Amino acid sequence: MDLLERITIDPQISHGKPTIRGLRYPVESILEYLVAGDSIDDILEEFKDLEREDILACLAYATRAIKHKGVIISDLAA
């Protein structure tokens, strides 16, 4: 299974934001945990229904999004 197949977008779940396997875990939230310093193992311990590949899929999704849309640094600093 390609990692990105684990990321789903459904208008009925999390207001159409990308989630992990339709489980109502937004990719954005998982990335925020990682940015805050949580390890993959920390996240897996907290959310028992997630798998290591789910977290890697979030990172793959973020990488793909940046490649296609770019990043505006000035907006991030505000």
N, C-alpha and C positions, 0 to 999 in steps of 0.2 A: 504494500500500500504506500503510495506517495504521501509524504507528510502533509502536504497541502490539502489532501482529500479529507483530513481530519477537521479542517476549518469549514464551517458551514455558515451560510447567511440565509436567514429566514425572517421575513418581516414580522412574523408572529412571536419571535423570540428575541429578547433584548433589543427591541426597537429596530431590528434589522442590522445590528452591529455583528461583525464576525464573532462567532463563538466556537467552542471546541465541541465537535460532534453533536451539536444541538442540545448540549447539557446545560445551557444557560450560564456558562462560564465565558464571559467576553475575553477575547484575545487581549484587549486593552488592559483588563484587570490583571491578567497573568503577567504581562509585561511590567506593569506597575510593581507587582511583588518582586520581580527580578531586579528592577531598578532600585528598589528600597533595600536590597541586600539579601533577600531570601534566596536560598539555593533551590535547585530543582528538587532536591530531597525534602527540603522544608515544605515546599508547596505540595508535594505528593503526600507528605504526612498529614497535612491539614485537610486536603481534599482527596479522600480515599478512592473516589471513582475516576480520578485522572490517572493517566499513564505517562511515563517518561516521554514517549513519542508525542503526546499532546503538547507538552511544554516545548519540545523541539519544533513542533509544527507552528506554535506561536512565533518563535524566533524566525522560522523560515518565512512565515507570512509577513512579518515586519520587514525582513530583508527584501522580499519581493515588492512590497509597497513602496519602500524607499527608492528602489531601482526605477520604478515606474513613475513616481510622483515627485521625487526629490524632497529635500528638506529646506525649510526657510529658517535659518538660525536666528534671525532677529526676532521673529515671533516667539521662539522658544525662550528667549532671554527675558521677555516682558513679564 
